[in-house]
Amino acid sequence: MLFDRRNRAVLKSVLKHYFSLQAKRERLLKKARPGPLRDFLAVPFPPIDQLLFDTQILSVDFETTGFNAHRDQILSIGFTSMQRGQISLANSYHQVIKTSVPLLDNNVAVHSITDRETQSGISLAQGVEALLEALAGKVMLVHYAQIERTFLQQACYRLYGIAPVFLMIDTLLIAKKRKDKASTYYDPSELRLESLRAEHQLPAHHAHNALNDAVATAELLLAEAALRSKPKKIVLDKYLLRS
């Protein structure tokens, strides 16, 4: 009985969050001007009771000049789509974004994007428009939602005057819940993308490239799902970000 009550409480929390996001999306749609953001908001989120296997997912990654979305800038955008257990590299995207400030040496050392590349990059508006178009009606997959969600919301606010909401899956939180459930000590560094991929015996990838990391995150989601006894029967709400 206690287990059933907990399950019902969790489901109630998920449904409340989901419908609050749908309601907020509808309210924002009424305020949005015609354009890319309005087109994104016009498409409902996928139902949370459908199977993860059947859900259209867009794995997204940003490289940025720092971690503060109000002060720092997006340097590059990468994304790839996935559905039915397959990653569609044919529908992948990667673009460097033109920035207004010179890059610091320690920042370049991480992502290898140079000032020359940023000066020849596309505008933030072009990059965000491409992302919103690809994301409409899909769930956004990321590793550590704090970066992609806050930077994309801030970019949309600057471009369109509205910070939208997204239906999201965060592989970092999926792995954290799994490790917490095991009740054994682990170092927080084990939740890094490259560390989790190594744990699943996935091949090393060229990190800190937005598209490479987006693909790596999609592969990690498949690896985490494969730990379940029936990975194709996982319901979407089991993995959705709830806050």
N, C-alpha and C positions, 0 to 999 in steps of 0.2 A: 504493500500500500504506500509506504513512504517513497519507494522508487517511482511509483506511478504519479504521486503528487509532485515529485521533483520534475518528472518529465513534462507534466502538464504546465508547471510553472515556467519551465524553460521555453516551451512552445508558446505560451501566452506572451512571454517577453519578446520572443522573436517576431510573432505576429504583430504585436504592438509597434515594434520598431519598424517593421516592413511597411505597415499601413501608414505610419507617420511619415515615412520617406515618400511613399506614393502621394500622400496628401500634400506634403511640402512641394513635391515636384509639380503637382497640379496648380498650386498657388503661385509658384514661381513662373510657370508657363503663362499665366494671365498677365504677369508683369513684364515678361521678356519682349523686347523689340524683335521684329522680323530679322532673321539671320541664323547663324550657326547654333547659337545657344538655344534659341527658341525651337529650332528643328530637333535638337537633342532632347529637350524637355517634352516635346510633343509625343515621344514614343514611350509607352509605359515600361516599367521594369519587368523582367521575367517573373512569373509566379514562383514563390519560394517552395511550393510543394512539388515542383517538378524535379526530375532526377538531375543531379549534377552532370551526369553523362550526356544528357540531352540539352544542356544549357549552352547557349552561345557565350563564350568568355573571351575577353580581350585582355591579354597579359601586357602590362604597361610598366615602363621604367623611365625615369628622368635622370639625367646628370645635371647637377646644379653647382652654383658657385659657393654654396654653403648650405646650412640647415634651417635658416630663418626665411620663411616664405615672404615676409614683409620687406626684408632687406636684400635678400639674395635673388639670383636670377636662374631661370632654366637655361641650361647650355645645350641640351639635346633631348629629343623625344624618340623613344623606340617602342613599338608595340607589335604583337603578333596575335592572331586569333586561334582559338581552339574549340573543338566540339567533338563529342563522341570518342573521346580518348585520343584525338589526333591534333597535332599542332600544325597549322597551315602556314608554312614558311612562304608560300606564294602570296599570302596576304599580309606580309610583314612590311614594316615602315620604319625608317630611321632618317632623321634630319637634325643637323646642327642648327641652333637658333642664334641669330645675330644678337649680340649683347652690346650694352652701352658703356661698359667699364672694362679696363684692361684686366686680364686674368693674373692672379697671383701664382708664383712659381710652385708653391706647395699644392695648389689646386690643380694645376696642369699636370703635376706628377701623378695625380690620382687617375684622372680621366683621359689624359693625353690629348685633350682638345686645345688647340693653340689659338692665339689672338687672330692669326691669319684665317683660320677656319671659321671663327665666329663672325668675322667681318664679311665673309662671303656666304654666311648662312641665310636661311629664310627668316622672315619676321615671326615674332611670337604669335601674332594673329593667324598667320598661315599654319603654323604648327598646331595650335590649339584647335583651329577649325578642322584640320584633318583628323585629329584625335576625337573630337566630339562626333564627327560624322561616322567614324568607325565604331564608336562606343554606344551609339544609340540602340536601345533595346537589349544591350548586353550587360553582363556582370564584369566589373573591372577587377582584374587580378593583379596584386602587387606583393612585394616582400617588404614589409614595414610601411603600413598605410600612411603614417604621419607625413612622409615626404610627398608622395604622389598626390594624396588627397588635398593637403594644405596648399601645395604649390599650384595645383590645377584650379582650386577654388579661388586663390588669390589672382591668378592669371585671368580667369573669367570675370572676376570683379573689376579688374583694371580695364579689360576689353569691353565688357558688356554691362557693367554696373550691377551684376548679380553673381553671387557665389552659389553654384548649384549643389545638389546632393547626388550621391552615387550609390549604387548597390555594389558592395565590394567583398572580395575574399582576400585575406592576408595570410600568406603561407607561413610567415613568422609566428602568427598567433596559433595557427593549426599545429605547428611543431611544438610551440610552448605548452599548449593544452595537453598534447600527447606526453610530453616529458613531465609535466606537473602531475599527471595522472599516475605515472610510474612511481612517484614518491621517492625518487632517488636524486641525490644532488647532481646538478649540472652547472657548468660555467655559462654565464650569459653569452659568451663569445660563441658557444655552440649553436646559437640561433642565427648566426650570420648565414647568408645565402651559400657561400662557398663551403662552410662547415657542414651545413645540412646536406648539401649535395654529396660531400665526401662520406657522410654517414650512410647515405643511400647507395653508395658506390656508383654515383653518376660521374661521368668524366669531368675533368677540370675544364673550365671555360675561360675565355678572355674577359675578366671582370671589368666593371666600370665603363662598359660600352652599353648604351641604353638598349639597343636591340639585343645584344648578347645576353644581358641580364634579364630582359623580358622573356626570351626563349628559355633561359635557365630557370626562371621562376615557374614557367608553364610546366617544364619537366619535373620540377620539384613537387608541384601539385599532384601530378600523376603518380609520382613515387609515394607521396604521403597517402593518397587514396588507395594505392595498391596494398597498404598495410592492413586495410579492412578486409574482413572475410568475403564481402560481396561488394567490391568497389563500384560496379555498375549500378548498384541499388542505393547508393548514397543519395539522400535527398538534399537539395540545394541548401535548405536552411541550416543543415548541420555545419556548414562551413562559412556561412555569411558573417561578416563583421557586424556586431550589434551596437556599436557606439560610434 
